[in-house]
């Protein structure tokens, strides 16, 4: 499983907004420096980047512009502050992160982070959800899907199967990080059966090995169904990764040439990604009128003032071309059916919210994660305002490989709506059933079946008997995996509520 499948919008809008302006108009104002050779380069980078970009900069007293004056005394105070937490992990969490911020995170290796955001990671290809037992520390895993071409793809394991132990050790809230996300390359899952509200090991074991550099295509599955005279396009899309935008456009080209007039967009396991990809996908659904506003961005007061002073437009419009100049294949739909779970977040929610003013969005499944902010990858490159750019790797400060991924703004749709921190509520609630996960792309899979029933009118709302909805096992405990000095406050593919 990819550890870094993160629900963040990692392509920041300001990169596009600022490109036509003078660089000096957006330069970071002078700030206090630490004492030379103080050994706090990472903390220094974190504070300066967060001071300029962080959405909640004004709400964190230690990030205030006047917290450390540019003077000899200010340098001393600033250095002492940076040294107050020797571990950058603790410094970020305890000194810089706003208490209401659920999604900002960091990594001690920007290469690993940026590769992961591009869909490349060290993984065995098994994508699963982890669920806790109510009132217990025990944890179990449910297989969601398997990445084609991965190690898991060649093993006897499939969607809906359950495991309760790894290498013979029962999974708990205390050991699951080490057993599943630790440094070990290979492990063996101990599979179990679920019956009569109990889990029982069934003797089946599946050994998996993580591959370096495994690339996941977020376009997991696309099909066209012809049912009751309706042509229905179905797409399982598991991440907004801009490297696959052209392939996404090709899928919609097939939908268009195939006469698709109804679309079921399955984003139940999509934690987000590139903003531009979300605009493209929405354009493929609704249309390519480049005068229609898809979203408006709101930054912290400091950067918002910079944008306004430079008459910078913070709106994004629907697109008629990909970044490579290819014409967007659009279905020009007036209604779309979108499947969601609690794992649907960020750019997934952005698509739903951005389309709502233009399209009848029928949401089926469960409440989404509730992430209405966007973020950017920042590294120690002050001349580029700390923005990570692959072409500037040689400009990143020597010896500092850390990166931070802070929330820097909030998106709203053309109507100004962005208040969905509690998640977007489905029109038709269909929870995934532990005893009936179904097969993705099968017409009888519960969430897809509900969409088909609504499209064909076979039965206004299809009734499903859900014997054991997955979220009944969850409780209020939120697990926070830590691996390789990376901290993620909420992991959308781990369903702990």
RAPE-V752463 format. One record per pair of residues at least 24 apart in sequence whose ideal C-beta (glycine too) atoms are under 10 Angstrom apart, sorted by sequence separation. I is the first residue (numbers start at 1). J is the second residue. D is the distance in whole Angstrom. If there is no record, write none. Layout:
BEGIN
i-><I I>
j-><J J>
d-><D D>
END
This chain:
BEGIN
i-><28 123 125 126 128 139 140 141 165 166 185 186 217 231 293 294 334 335 336 337 338 339 340 341 342 344 345 346 347 350 378 379 380 426 471 473 28 125 126 127 139 140 141 163 164 165 184 185 216 218 219 222 233 292 293 294 333 334 335 336 337 338 339 340 341 342 343 344 345 346 378 379 428 470 471 124 125 126 138 139 163 164 165 184 185 215 217 218 222 233 234 291 292 333 334 335 336 337 338 339 340 341 342 343 344 345 346 377 378 428 471 123 124 125 126 138 162 163 164 165 185 217 231 233 240 290 291 333 335 336 337 338 339 340 341 342 344 345 346 347 377 378 427 119 123 124 125 161 163 164 215 216 219 222 231 232 233 234 235 236 237 238 239 252 256 289 290 340 341 342 346 376 377 378 436 123 124 125 126 128 162 163 164 215 218 219 222 231 232 233 234 235 236 237 238 244 245 248 252 255 288 289 290 340 346 375 376 377 436 125 140 141 161 162 164 217 218 221 222 224 230 231 232 233 234 235 236 237 238 239 240 244 255 288 289 290 338 375 376 378 435 436 47 124 126 128 131 133 139 140 161 162 170 217 219 223 224 230 231 232 233 234 235 236 237 238 239 240 242 243 245 249 252 253 287 288 289 290 375 376 430 433 435 436 62 63 127 138 139 157 161 162 219 222 223 226 230 232 233 234 235 236 237 238 239 240 241 242 245 248 249 252 286 288 375 376 430 433 434 435 436 62 63 128 130 137 138 139 168 222 224 226 236 237 238 239 240 241 242 244 248 251 252 285 287 288 373 374 375 376 428 430 431 433 434 435 437 31 34 44 47 62 63 128 137 138 139 155 157 160 165 224 226 236 239 240 242 243 246 249 282 283 284 316 373 374 375 427 428 430 432 433 434 435 32 33 43 44 47 60 63 126 128 137 138 139 141 151 156 164 223 224 225 227 238 239 240 242 245 249 283 284 372 373 374 431 433 434 29 31 32 43 46 60 136 137 139 140 163 164 165 224 240 241 245 248 282 283 318 371 373 374 430 432 433 434 31 32 33 35 38 60 126 136 137 139 152 162 164 168 225 240 279 282 283 318 372 373 374 429 431 432 433 32 40 43 44 60 137 138 163 167 239 240 242 278 279 280 281 283 284 316 372 373 431 432 434 14 31 32 36 40 43 57 59 60 132 133 137 141 225 240 245 279 280 283 288 371 372 430 431 432 434 30 35 38 39 40 42 43 56 58 59 132 133 139 162 165 167 237 240 276 279 288 318 371 372 429 431 12 29 32 33 34 35 38 40 41 43 56 57 59 60 130 132 139 161 163 223 240 275 280 287 288 289 431 32 33 34 38 40 43 46 50 54 56 59 163 166 280 288 31 32 35 36 39 40 43 45 54 55 56 130 161 163 276 280 287 289 32 34 35 38 39 40 43 47 54 56 132 222 237 284 286 287 288 32 33 34 35 38 40 42 43 46 47 50 51 56 161 221 277 283 284 285 286 287 372 373 32 33 34 40 42 46 50 55 130 143 220 235 276 277 283 284 285 286 287 372 31 32 34 35 39 41 42 43 49 50 54 157 276 281 283 284 285 286 287 372 34 35 40 43 47 50 56 141 143 156 280 282 284 285 286 372 373 32 34 42 43 46 47 55 156 157 218 220 235 279 284 370 371 372 42 46 54 130 141 156 220 285 286 370 371 40 141 155 157 218 285 369 370 372 43 128 140 142 155 218 368 369 370 371 372 43 155 285 367 369 370 50 126 140 152 154 155 282 368 369 370 218 295 358 367 368 369 151 152 294 357 358 367 368 151 152 294 354 356 357 366 367 368 150 151 152 295 296 353 354 355 356 357 367 368 140 150 151 152 218 294 295 353 354 356 357 366 367 46 150 151 294 353 354 357 366 124 128 138 150 293 294 350 352 353 356 363 365 124 149 349 353 363 364 365 367 122 124 126 143 151 294 350 354 361 363 364 365 366 432 42 147 150 293 294 347 353 362 363 364 365 366 367 124 149 150 292 293 346 353 362 363 364 365 366 42 133 149 150 281 285 292 353 361 362 363 364 365 366 147 149 281 353 360 365 147 148 149 263 270 278 279 282 286 350 352 356 147 148 262 270 278 281 282 286 289 349 147 261 263 268 269 270 277 278 281 282 285 260 261 262 265 266 267 268 269 270 275 276 278 279 286 287 349 353 148 249 257 261 263 264 265 266 267 268 269 271 272 273 275 278 279 282 283 286 287 352 147 148 249 253 256 260 262 263 264 265 266 267 268 270 271 272 273 274 278 281 282 285 286 146 248 253 255 256 261 262 263 264 265 266 267 268 269 270 271 272 273 277 278 281 285 349 145 249 253 254 255 256 262 263 264 265 268 269 270 271 272 273 275 279 298 299 349 145 246 250 252 253 255 256 267 268 270 271 272 278 282 285 298 348 245 246 249 252 253 267 270 271 272 273 278 282 297 245 246 249 251 252 266 267 270 272 345 245 249 250 252 269 270 272 295 344 345 126 242 246 248 249 267 268 344 242 245 248 249 267 270 342 365 366 405 124 126 267 303 344 364 365 124 125 245 265 340 364 402 403 405 124 125 126 267 340 364 123 124 125 267 340 341 364 365 124 125 265 338 340 364 365 123 124 265 339 364 122 123 338 362 121 122 123 125 127 338 339 341 342 343 362 364 121 122 123 124 265 337 340 341 342 364 121 122 123 125 145 147 337 339 341 120 121 122 123 362 120 121 123 127 145 362 9 120 121 144 7 8 119 120 121 314 316 7 8 119 120 265 268 278 6 8 118 119 268 272 314 317 115 118 119 233 264 266 267 268 270 271 6 119 266 272 275 315 115 116 233 264 268 271 4 267 272 4 10 233 234 236 272 366 10 366 367 232 234 238 303 304 366 10 11 240 303 339 341 6 10 240 300 339 340 4 10 239 240 300 339 3 4 8 239 299 300 339 4 6 238 240 299 300 337 4 5 6 127 237 240 297 298 299 337 339 4 5 297 298 339 3 4 297 298 337 338 2 5 237 296 297 298 337 4 296 297 336 337 4 5 295 296 2 4 294 295 296 337 2 3 4 5 295 296 298 337 2 3 4 119 294 295 296 335 371 1 2 3 119 293 294 296 298 335 370 2 118 119 120 293 297 369 371 1 2 5 117 119 292 293 296 370 1 2 118 119 120 295 369 1 2 117 118 119 144 145 368 1 2 117 118 119 144 1 118 369 1 1 342 1 341 342 366 341 367 342 278 275 1 129 1 127 1 348 2 345 1 346 345 343 344 345 343 342 343 1 341 342 343 341 342 343 342 119 341 342 118 342 117 118 117 268 103 269 268 3 266 266 3 4 3 1 2 3 266 268 1 266 266 264 264 266 264 265 264 263 264 262 262 264 264 262 263 262 261 262 144 144 236 236 234 235 1 3 234 2 1 234 5 232 2 129 236 129 2 129 234 225 227 232 223 234 223 225 234 221 222 223 232 220 221 223 232 271 272 220 271 230 270 271 225 232 269 270 228 231 232 269 223 227 230 227 230 225 228 229 230 227 228 11 227 228 10 225 228 9 10 11 225 227 7 10 5 6 5 199 2 63 65 194 195 59 194 57 58 103 55 57 58 103 55 56 57 58 54 55 57 53 54 55 57 53 52 54 55 51 53 54 52 53 51 52 52 238 16 15 16 117 15 10 11 13 7 8 9 10 11 12 13 114 5 7 8 9 10 11 113 5 6 7 8 9 10 11 114 5 6 7 9 11 103 113 5 6 9 11 102 103 110 5 9 102 103 110 9 102 104 110 103 105 107 110 197 102 103 104 117 197 101 103 106 118 160 162 29 160 194 114 160 194 113 160 162 197 114 160 161 26 29 160 28 110 159 160 27 114 158 159 160 17 26 159 25 26 158 159 13 25 111 13 14 110 13 25 26 12 14 21 25 13 21 26 110 159 12 25 18 22 113 117 144 14 18 21 112 113 114 17 20 21 110 111 113 142 21 110 112 113 114 14 18 20 108 109 110 111 113 142 14 17 108 109 110 144 13 18 107 108 109 110 140 143 145 17 107 108 110 142 145 16 17 106 107 144 16 17 106 107 14 17 105 106 107 13 17 105 106 14 16 104 105 106 181 183 13 104 105 180 181 182 183 13 103 104 105 177 181 182 13 103 104 129 131 176 177 178 180 181 103 104 173 177 101 102 174 176 177 178 181 101 173 177 97 96 98 97 98 92 96 97 181 88 92 89 88 92 88 56 55 176 55 102 55 100 53 53 173 54 53 52 49 50 142 49 48 49 52 49 142 46 48 49 53 45 49 52 53 140 45 46 48 52 53 139 45 138 7 9 10 11 44 45 49 50 7 8 9 10 45 49 136 5 7 8 9 42 48 49 134 6 7 8 41 131 134 136 6 7 46 131 133 134 135 137 139 7 9 45 129 131 132 133 134 7 131 132 133 134 131 132 134 130 131 132 132 132 132 57 130 144 54 56 31 45 53 55 56 57 130 45 54 55 56 44 53 54 55 141 142 28 49 50 53 54 55 27 28 42 45 49 53 54 55 139 27 28 41 44 46 50 52 53 28 41 42 45 46 49 139 27 28 41 42 45 46 50 26 41 42 43 45 49 23 42 46 7 13 15 23 41 130 7 9 12 14 23 42 132 7 8 11 12 13 129 130 131 132 7 9 10 11 12 129 130 131 132 8 9 10 11 12 128 129 130 131 132 8 9 10 11 12 127 128 129 130 131 8 9 10 18 129 7 8 6 8 15 18 15 116 14 113 15 112 14 113 15 112 12 105 109 12 102 107 108 109 107 108 109 10 107 108 106 107 106 107 105 106 107 105 106 104 105 104 105 103 104 105 102 103 105 93 102 103 101 102 103 101 103 97 97 89 14 93 10 13 14 92 9 12 13 89 93 8 12 88 89 90 8 9 13 87 89 6 8 9 88 9 9 3 4 3 4 6 8 3 7 4 6 3 5 7 4 6 7 8 3 6 7 5 6 7 4 5 6 3 5 5 3 2 1 1>
j-><52 147 149 150 152 163 164 165 189 190 209 210 241 255 317 318 358 359 360 361 362 363 364 365 366 368 369 370 371 374 402 403 404 450 495 497 53 150 151 152 164 165 166 188 189 190 209 210 241 243 244 247 258 317 318 319 358 359 360 361 362 363 364 365 366 367 368 369 370 371 403 404 453 495 496 150 151 152 164 165 189 190 191 210 211 241 243 244 248 259 260 317 318 359 360 361 362 363 364 365 366 367 368 369 370 371 372 403 404 454 497 150 151 152 153 165 189 190 191 192 212 244 258 260 267 317 318 360 362 363 364 365 366 367 368 369 371 372 373 374 404 405 454 147 151 152 153 189 191 192 243 244 247 250 259 260 261 262 263 264 265 266 267 280 284 317 318 368 369 370 374 404 405 406 464 152 153 154 155 157 191 192 193 244 247 248 251 260 261 262 263 264 265 266 267 273 274 277 281 284 317 318 319 369 375 404 405 406 465 155 170 171 191 192 194 247 248 251 252 254 260 261 262 263 264 265 266 267 268 269 270 274 285 318 319 320 368 405 406 408 465 466 78 155 157 159 162 164 170 171 192 193 201 248 250 254 255 261 262 263 264 265 266 267 268 269 270 271 273 274 276 280 283 284 318 319 320 321 406 407 461 464 466 467 94 95 159 170 171 189 193 194 251 254 255 258 262 264 265 266 267 268 269 270 271 272 273 274 277 280 281 284 318 320 407 408 462 465 466 467 468 95 96 161 163 170 171 172 201 255 257 259 269 270 271 272 273 274 275 277 281 284 285 318 320 321 406 407 408 409 461 463 464 466 467 468 470 65 68 78 81 96 97 162 171 172 173 189 191 194 199 258 260 270 273 274 276 277 280 283 316 317 318 350 407 408 409 461 462 464 466 467 468 469 67 68 78 79 82 95 98 161 163 172 173 174 176 186 191 199 258 259 260 262 273 274 275 277 280 284 318 319 407 408 409 466 468 469 65 67 68 79 82 96 172 173 175 176 199 200 201 260 276 277 281 284 318 319 354 407 409 410 466 468 469 470 68 69 70 72 75 97 163 173 174 176 189 199 201 205 262 277 316 319 320 355 409 410 411 466 468 469 470 70 78 81 82 98 175 176 201 205 277 278 280 316 317 318 319 321 322 354 410 411 469 470 472 53 70 71 75 79 82 96 98 99 171 172 176 180 264 279 284 318 319 322 327 410 411 469 470 471 473 70 75 78 79 80 82 83 96 98 99 172 173 179 202 205 207 277 280 316 319 328 358 411 412 469 471 53 70 73 74 75 76 79 81 82 84 97 98 100 101 171 173 180 202 204 264 281 316 321 328 329 330 472 74 75 76 80 82 85 88 92 96 98 101 205 208 322 330 74 75 78 79 82 83 86 88 97 98 99 173 204 206 319 323 330 332 76 78 79 82 83 84 87 91 98 100 176 266 281 328 330 331 332 77 78 79 80 83 85 87 88 91 92 95 96 101 206 266 322 328 329 330 331 332 417 418 78 79 80 86 88 92 96 101 176 189 266 281 322 323 329 330 331 332 333 418 78 79 81 82 86 88 89 90 96 97 101 204 323 328 330 331 332 333 334 419 82 83 88 91 95 98 104 189 191 204 328 330 332 333 334 420 421 81 83 91 92 95 96 104 205 206 267 269 284 328 333 419 420 421 92 96 104 180 191 206 270 335 336 420 421 91 192 206 208 269 336 420 421 423 95 180 192 194 207 270 420 421 422 423 424 96 208 338 420 422 423 104 180 194 206 208 209 336 422 423 424 273 350 413 422 423 424 207 208 350 413 414 423 424 208 209 351 411 413 414 423 424 425 208 209 210 353 354 411 412 413 414 415 425 426 199 209 210 211 277 353 354 412 413 415 416 425 426 106 210 211 354 413 414 417 426 185 189 199 211 354 355 411 413 414 417 424 426 186 211 411 415 425 426 427 429 185 187 189 206 214 357 413 417 424 426 427 428 429 495 106 211 214 357 358 411 417 426 427 428 429 430 431 189 214 215 357 358 411 418 427 428 429 430 431 108 199 215 216 347 351 358 419 427 428 429 430 431 432 214 216 348 420 427 432 215 216 217 331 338 346 347 350 354 418 420 424 216 217 331 339 347 350 351 355 358 418 217 331 333 338 339 340 347 348 351 352 355 331 332 333 336 337 338 339 340 341 346 347 349 350 357 358 420 424 220 321 329 333 335 336 337 338 339 340 341 343 344 345 347 350 351 354 355 358 359 424 220 221 322 326 329 333 335 336 337 338 339 340 341 343 344 345 346 347 351 354 355 358 359 220 322 327 329 330 335 336 337 338 339 340 341 342 343 344 345 346 347 351 352 355 359 423 220 324 328 329 330 331 337 338 339 340 343 344 345 346 347 348 350 354 373 374 424 221 322 326 328 329 331 332 343 344 346 347 348 354 358 361 374 424 322 323 326 329 330 344 347 348 349 350 355 359 374 323 324 327 329 330 344 345 348 350 423 324 328 329 331 348 349 351 374 423 424 206 322 326 328 329 347 348 424 323 326 329 330 348 351 423 446 447 486 206 208 349 385 426 446 447 207 208 328 348 423 447 485 486 488 208 209 210 351 424 448 208 209 210 352 425 426 449 450 210 211 351 424 426 450 451 210 211 352 426 451 210 211 426 450 210 211 212 214 216 427 428 430 431 432 451 453 211 212 213 214 355 427 430 431 432 454 212 213 214 216 236 238 428 430 432 212 213 214 215 454 213 214 216 220 238 455 103 214 215 238 102 103 214 215 216 409 411 103 104 215 216 361 364 374 103 105 215 216 365 369 411 414 213 216 217 331 362 364 365 366 368 369 105 218 365 371 374 414 215 216 333 364 368 371 105 368 374 107 113 336 337 339 375 469 114 470 471 337 339 343 408 409 471 116 117 346 409 445 447 113 117 347 407 446 447 112 118 347 348 408 447 112 113 117 348 408 409 448 114 116 348 350 409 410 447 115 116 117 238 348 351 408 409 410 448 450 116 117 409 410 451 116 117 410 411 450 451 116 119 351 410 411 412 451 119 411 412 451 452 120 121 411 412 119 121 411 412 413 454 120 121 122 123 413 414 416 455 121 122 123 238 413 414 415 454 490 121 122 123 239 413 414 416 418 455 490 123 239 240 241 414 418 490 492 123 124 127 239 241 414 415 418 492 124 125 241 242 243 418 492 125 126 241 242 243 268 269 492 126 127 242 243 244 269 127 244 495 128 129 470 130 470 471 495 471 497 474 411 411 141 269 143 269 144 492 147 490 147 492 492 491 492 493 492 492 493 152 492 493 494 493 494 495 495 273 495 496 273 497 273 274 274 432 272 440 440 177 440 441 180 181 181 180 181 182 445 447 181 447 448 447 448 451 450 451 451 451 452 451 452 454 455 454 455 455 455 456 341 343 440 441 440 441 208 210 441 210 210 443 216 443 214 341 448 342 216 343 448 441 443 448 440 451 441 443 452 440 441 442 451 440 441 443 452 491 492 441 492 452 492 493 448 455 492 493 452 455 456 493 448 452 455 453 456 452 455 456 457 455 456 240 456 457 240 455 458 240 241 242 456 458 239 242 238 239 239 434 239 300 302 434 435 300 435 299 300 345 298 300 301 346 299 300 301 302 299 300 302 299 300 301 303 300 300 302 303 300 302 303 302 303 302 303 306 493 275 275 276 377 276 272 273 275 270 271 272 273 274 275 276 377 269 271 272 273 274 275 377 270 271 272 273 274 275 276 379 271 272 273 275 277 369 379 272 273 276 278 369 370 377 273 277 370 371 378 278 371 373 379 373 375 377 380 467 373 374 375 388 468 373 375 378 390 432 434 302 433 467 388 434 468 388 435 437 472 390 436 437 303 306 437 306 388 437 438 306 393 437 438 439 297 306 439 306 307 439 440 295 307 393 296 297 393 297 309 310 297 299 306 310 299 307 312 396 445 299 312 306 310 401 405 432 303 307 310 401 402 403 307 310 311 400 401 403 432 312 401 403 404 405 306 310 312 400 401 402 403 405 434 307 310 401 402 403 437 307 312 401 402 403 404 434 437 439 312 402 403 405 437 440 312 313 402 403 440 313 314 403 404 312 315 403 404 405 312 316 404 405 314 316 404 405 406 481 483 314 405 406 481 482 483 484 315 405 406 407 479 483 484 316 406 407 432 434 479 480 481 483 484 407 408 477 481 406 407 479 481 482 483 486 407 479 483 404 404 406 406 407 402 406 407 491 400 404 402 402 406 404 373 373 494 374 421 375 421 375 376 496 378 378 378 376 378 470 378 378 379 382 380 473 378 380 381 385 378 382 385 386 473 379 380 382 386 387 473 380 473 343 345 346 347 380 381 385 386 344 345 346 347 382 386 473 343 345 346 347 380 386 387 472 345 346 347 380 470 473 475 346 347 386 471 473 474 475 477 479 348 350 386 470 472 473 474 475 349 473 474 475 476 474 475 477 474 475 476 477 478 479 406 479 493 404 406 382 396 404 406 407 408 481 397 406 407 408 397 406 407 408 494 495 382 403 404 407 408 409 382 383 397 400 404 408 409 410 494 383 384 397 400 402 406 408 409 385 398 399 402 403 406 496 385 386 399 400 403 404 408 385 400 401 402 404 408 383 402 406 368 374 376 384 402 491 369 371 374 376 385 404 494 370 371 374 375 376 492 493 494 495 371 373 374 375 376 493 494 495 496 373 374 375 376 377 493 494 495 496 497 374 375 376 377 378 493 494 495 496 497 375 376 377 385 496 375 376 375 377 384 387 385 486 385 484 387 484 387 486 389 486 387 480 484 388 478 483 484 485 484 485 486 388 485 486 485 486 486 487 486 487 488 487 488 487 488 488 489 488 489 490 488 489 491 480 489 490 489 490 491 490 492 487 489 482 408 487 405 408 409 487 405 408 409 485 489 405 409 485 486 487 406 407 411 485 487 405 407 408 487 409 411 481 483 483 484 486 488 484 488 486 488 486 488 490 488 490 491 492 488 491 492 491 492 493 491 492 493 491 493 494 493 493 493 494>
d-><5 7 7 8 10 10 5 10 8 7 6 7 8 9 6 5 9 6 8 8 7 8 7 5 6 4 4 10 9 8 9 5 10 10 7 10 9 2 8 9 8 9 9 10 9 4 10 5 8 9 6 10 7 6 8 8 10 6 4 6 5 5 5 4 5 6 8 6 8 5 6 8 9 6 10 6 6 4 7 10 4 7 9 8 9 9 9 6 9 10 9 7 5 6 6 8 7 8 7 5 6 8 7 7 10 5 8 6 5 7 6 7 5 4 9 10 10 6 8 8 9 6 7 4 9 5 8 9 7 10 6 8 9 8 8 6 10 10 8 8 8 7 9 10 8 5 6 9 5 4 8 9 6 9 5 7 9 9 7 9 7 9 9 9 9 8 6 5 9 9 8 9 6 7 8 9 10 9 8 10 7 6 10 10 9 6 5 5 8 7 8 7 9 7 8 10 8 7 9 8 10 6 7 9 9 9 7 9 8 9 9 7 6 5 9 7 8 10 9 8 9 6 5 5 5 6 4 6 9 9 7 10 10 6 10 6 10 5 8 9 10 8 8 9 7 10 9 10 9 6 9 7 9 10 9 10 7 7 7 7 7 8 6 8 10 5 6 9 8 9 8 7 9 9 6 7 8 9 6 9 10 8 9 7 10 9 9 7 4 8 9 6 6 7 10 9 6 6 9 7 9 8 9 5 7 6 6 4 6 7 9 4 7 4 5 6 8 8 9 5 9 5 6 9 10 10 7 6 10 8 10 9 8 6 8 8 3 6 9 8 7 8 8 10 9 8 9 7 6 9 6 10 9 5 8 5 9 8 10 8 8 7 10 9 9 6 6 9 8 10 10 5 10 9 5 5 6 9 10 10 10 9 10 10 4 7 8 10 9 6 8 6 4 10 9 10 10 9 7 8 9 10 8 5 8 9 8 9 10 5 10 8 9 9 10 9 8 5 6 7 5 9 10 8 5 6 6 7 8 10 4 10 9 6 9 5 9 10 10 9 7 6 8 7 9 7 7 5 9 9 7 7 8 10 6 6 8 7 8 10 10 8 10 9 7 5 10 7 7 9 9 4 6 9 7 10 10 5 6 10 10 7 7 5 9 8 6 6 9 10 9 9 9 5 8 9 8 9 10 9 10 9 6 8 4 5 9 9 7 8 10 7 4 10 5 9 10 10 10 8 9 10 10 7 6 10 8 10 6 9 7 8 8 6 6 9 10 10 9 8 10 10 9 9 10 10 9 10 10 9 9 8 6 5 9 10 8 10 6 9 10 10 9 7 7 5 9 9 9 9 9 8 9 8 7 10 10 9 9 7 7 9 9 9 10 9 5 6 10 9 4 7 7 8 7 4 9 9 10 6 5 10 6 8 10 9 6 9 9 9 8 9 10 8 8 8 9 5 10 10 6 4 7 8 10 9 8 8 7 10 10 7 6 7 9 9 8 8 5 9 7 9 9 6 6 9 9 9 6 8 8 10 5 6 7 8 5 9 9 5 9 10 9 4 6 5 8 6 9 8 9 9 10 9 5 6 7 8 5 9 9 9 9 9 10 10 10 9 9 9 9 7 10 6 7 9 7 10 8 6 9 9 5 8 10 9 8 9 8 7 10 10 6 8 6 9 10 9 8 8 9 7 9 10 5 10 8 10 10 9 10 9 6 9 6 8 8 10 7 10 10 8 6 8 9 10 5 8 10 5 10 5 10 8 9 7 9 7 8 8 10 5 9 10 9 7 9 10 10 4 9 10 9 8 10 10 9 9 6 8 8 7 9 8 4 9 9 6 9 6 8 4 4 6 9 9 8 6 5 8 7 8 9 5 10 8 10 8 9 8 9 5 5 8 6 10 7 10 9 10 5 8 5 8 10 9 7 8 9 6 5 5 8 8 6 9 9 9 7 9 8 6 9 10 8 6 5 8 9 9 9 8 6 10 8 8 8 8 10 8 10 9 10 9 4 7 8 7 9 9 10 6 9 9 9 7 9 5 5 7 8 10 10 8 10 9 10 9 7 5 8 8 6 6 8 9 9 8 9 8 7 10 8 7 9 6 8 8 7 9 10 7 10 8 9 9 9 6 10 9 9 8 9 10 9 9 5 8 9 10 4 10 5 6 9 10 8 8 6 9 10 9 7 8 6 9 7 6 10 8 6 9 6 5 10 9 9 10 9 9 10 8 6 7 8 10 9 8 8 8 7 8 7 6 7 6 9 10 7 5 9 6 10 5 9 6 8 10 6 10 5 9 8 5 5 5 4 6 4 7 8 5 7 7 5 10 5 9 5 10 9 10 8 8 10 8 7 8 7 9 9 9 5 6 5 3 5 10 10 9 7 8 6 9 10 9 10 6 7 9 7 10 6 8 8 6 4 9 7 8 10 10 6 9 6 9 8 4 6 9 9 6 9 8 6 7 9 9 10 9 5 9 6 4 10 5 8 7 8 10 10 9 7 7 6 8 8 7 10 9 5 8 9 8 6 8 7 9 10 10 9 9 10 9 9 6 10 5 9 9 8 7 9 9 10 5 9 7 9 9 10 10 6 9 10 10 10 5 10 8 10 9 9 6 8 10 9 4 10 10 8 7 9 10 6 9 9 10 10 10 8 5 7 8 9 6 5 10 6 7 9 9 6 5 7 9 10 9 7 9 6 8 10 10 10 10 10 8 10 9 5 9 8 10 9 10 8 10 8 9 7 5 8 8 9 9 8 6 9 8 7 9 7 6 6 8 9 8 9 10 7 8 9 10 6 9 5 8 9 9 7 8 5 8 9 9 10 8 8 8 5 6 9 10 10 8 10 7 8 9 10 9 8 10 8 7 7 9 7 6 8 9 10 10 8 10 9 9 9 9 8 9 10 9 9 9 9 8 9 9 9 10 10 8 9 7 10 9 8 8 10 9 9 5 4 10 10 9 7 9 9 8 7 5 9 7 8 9 6 8 7 10 7 10 9 4 10 10 8 8 7 8 9 9 9 6 8 9 8 3 10 5 5 7 8 7 7 8 9 9 7 9 9 10 6 7 4 10 7 8 10 9 10 8 5 5 8 6 9 7 8 7 9 7 9 9 6 7 10 7 4 8 9 9 8 8 10 10 8 9 8 8 6 8 7 7 8 9 10 5 10 10 9 4 10 8 8 6 9 8 9 5 8 10 9 10 7 9 6 10 9 9 5 8 10 8 8 7 8 7 9 5 7 10 6 8 6 6 10 10 6 10 9 9 9 7 9 9 10 9 9 8 9 8 10 7 9 9 8 9 9 8 5 9 8 9 5 7 5 9 9 9 9 10 10 7 5 9 8 9 9 7 7 9 8 8 9 9 9 10 7 9 9 10 5 7 10 10 9 7 8 7 7 9 6 9 10 9 4 9 7 9 9 10 8 9 9 5 9 9 9 8 6 7 9 10 9 10 7 10 9 9 9 9 8 9 9 9 7 7 7 9 7 9 10 8 6 7 9 6 9 10 8 7 5 10 7 9 8 9 4 8 9 6 9 6 9 10 9 10 8 7 10 6 6 10 6 7 8 8 9 8 4 9 6 8 9 9 7 8 10 7 10 9 10 10 9 10 7 10 9 10 7 6 9 9 7 10 7 9 8 5 6 8 7 7 8 8 10 5 6 8 6 10 9 7 9 9 9 10 9 10 7 7 9 7 10 10 9 10 8 7 10 8 8 6 9 8 6 7 4 8 9 6 9 4 6 7 7 5 7 10 6 4 8 7 8 6 9 6 8 9 5 8 9 9 9 9 10 10 9 10 7 10 10 9 6 9 8 8 9 5 7 9 9 9 10 9 10 7 10 7 8 7 9 10 9 8 9 9 10 6 8 7 9 9 10 10 7 8 9 9 10 3 10 6 6 7 10 10 9 8 8 8 6 7 7 9 8 7 9 10 9 10 8 9 5 8 7 9 7 10 5 9 9 9 7 9 10 9 9 8 10 8 9 7 8 5 9 9 7 7 10 9 9 7 5 8 7 6 9 9 10 9 8 9 10 5 7 9 7 7 8 9 6 8 4 8 10 7 9 5 8 9 9 8 10 5 7 8 10 7 6 10 7 7 5 9 10 7 7 8 8 10 10 4 8 10 10 8 7 8 8 7 5 8 6 8 7 6 8 9 9 7 8 9 8 4 10 8 5 10 7 9 5 9 9 7 9 10 10 9 6 9 7 5 8 9 10 8 6 9 10 6 6 7 10 9 10 8 9 9 8 10 10 10 7 10 6 9 9 10 6 9 9 9 9 9 9 7 9 10 7 9 10 8 7 5 10 8 10 8 10 9 9 10 8 8 9 7 7 8 8 9 7 7 9 10 4 10 8 10 9 9 8 9 8 9 9 9 5 9 8 4 10 9 4 6 5 8 7 9 8 9 4 9 7 6 6 9 9 8 10 8 6 7 7 9 8 8 7 7 7 9 7 9 5 9 5 6 8 9 6 6 10 10 10 10 6 10 8 10 7 8 9 9 9 10 9 8 8 9 9 7 5 5 10 10 6 7 5 10 9 7 10 7 9 7 6 9 9 10 6 6 5 10 7 9 9 10 7 9 7 6 9 9 6 9 9 7 10 7 9 7 8 7 6 9 6 9 7 5 9 10 8 10 9 5 9 10 7 8 9 9 9 6 9 7 8 9 10 9 10 8 8 7 9 10 8 8 9 5 8 8 9 4 6 5 6 6 9 4 6 8 8 8 7 7 8 9 7 6 7 9 9 7 9 5 7 10 4 8 6 9 10 10 9 9 9 10 9 10 10 9 10 7 7 8 8 8 8 7 10 7 10 9 10 6 8 7 4 8 9 7 7 8 5 7 9 7 6 10 5 9 9 5 9 7 8 7 9 10 6 10 10 5 6 7 5 10 10 9 9 8 8 8 6 7 9 8 7 10 6 7 6 9 6 8 7 9 10 9 9 9 8 6 7 8 10 10 9 8 7 9 6 10 10 10 9 9 7 7 8 10 8 8 10 8 10 9 8 4 8 8 8 10 8 9 9 6 10 10 9 8 10>
END
